[in-house]
């Protein structure tokens, strides 16, 4: 929005249910790949100031756009468009 607040929502692709609904101020969160996961693609939304972590199993079947998605999510978390 005009104040830079990001509404971050995560939906289960199969059930279409909203799993998470957060309001983020710029620079308060960071999206990271969890490289330790070897049996799938797991990502972490790290809430910097609150010291909270939200883990996500990537639901997109192919991994060819993971880097692009991560870059875009981090730009949004930093208040960039």
C-alpha positions as CSV (number, residue, x, y, z in Angstrom):
1,X,0.0,0.0,0.0
2,X,1.0,3.7,0.1
3,X,2.7,3.2,3.5
4,X,4.8,0.3,2.2
5,X,2.9,-2.3,4.1
6,X,3.0,-5.7,2.4
7,X,0.2,-8.2,2.8
8,X,1.8,-11.6,2.7
9,X,-0.6,-14.5,2.1
10,X,0.1,-18.2,1.6
11,X,-2.5,-20.5,0.1
12,X,-2.6,-24.3,0.0
13,X,-2.6,-25.1,-3.7
14,X,-4.8,-28.2,-3.3
15,X,-7.4,-27.1,-0.8
16,X,-7.3,-23.3,-1.8
17,X,-7.3,-22.6,2.0
18,X,-5.4,-19.5,3.2
19,X,-2.7,-20.9,5.5
20,X,-1.1,-17.6,6.5
21,X,-2.0,-13.9,6.4
22,X,0.6,-11.4,7.5
23,X,1.1,-7.6,7.4
24,X,4.8,-6.7,6.9
25,X,6.5,-3.4,7.3
26,X,9.4,-2.8,4.8
27,X,12.7,-4.5,5.8
28,X,11.1,-6.5,8.6
29,X,11.2,-9.9,6.8
30,X,13.5,-11.9,4.5
31,X,12.8,-14.8,2.2
32,X,15.5,-17.5,2.2
33,X,15.9,-21.0,0.7
34,X,16.5,-23.7,3.2
35,X,19.5,-25.5,1.7
36,X,19.6,-28.2,4.4
37,X,16.3,-29.7,3.0
38,X,17.3,-32.5,0.6
39,X,13.9,-34.1,-0.1
40,X,12.0,-31.0,-1.5
41,X,12.2,-27.3,-1.8
42,X,11.6,-25.5,1.5
43,X,11.8,-21.7,2.0
44,X,11.8,-19.6,5.1
45,X,10.2,-16.3,5.8
46,X,12.3,-14.8,8.6
47,X,10.7,-12.1,10.6
48,X,13.8,-10.1,11.5
49,X,12.5,-7.9,14.3
50,X,10.1,-10.4,15.9
51,X,12.6,-13.3,15.7
52,X,9.8,-15.5,14.2
53,X,10.2,-18.0,11.4
54,X,7.6,-19.4,8.9
55,X,8.6,-22.4,6.8
56,X,7.1,-23.1,3.4
57,X,7.2,-26.2,1.2
58,X,7.3,-24.9,-2.4
59,X,4.2,-26.1,-4.2
60,X,5.2,-25.1,-7.7
61,X,6.1,-28.4,-9.5
62,X,9.2,-27.1,-11.3
63,X,12.1,-25.3,-9.6
64,X,13.2,-23.2,-12.6
65,X,11.7,-20.0,-11.3
66,X,12.6,-20.4,-7.6
67,X,15.4,-17.8,-7.8
68,X,13.1,-15.4,-9.6
69,X,10.4,-15.9,-7.0
70,X,12.9,-15.4,-4.2
71,X,14.3,-12.2,-5.7
72,X,10.8,-10.8,-6.2
73,X,9.6,-11.7,-2.7
74,X,12.7,-10.1,-1.1
75,X,12.2,-6.9,-3.2
76,X,8.6,-6.7,-1.9
77,X,9.8,-7.4,1.7
78,X,12.2,-4.5,1.3
79,X,9.5,-2.1,0.1
80,X,10.6,-2.2,-3.6
81,X,8.2,-2.9,-6.4
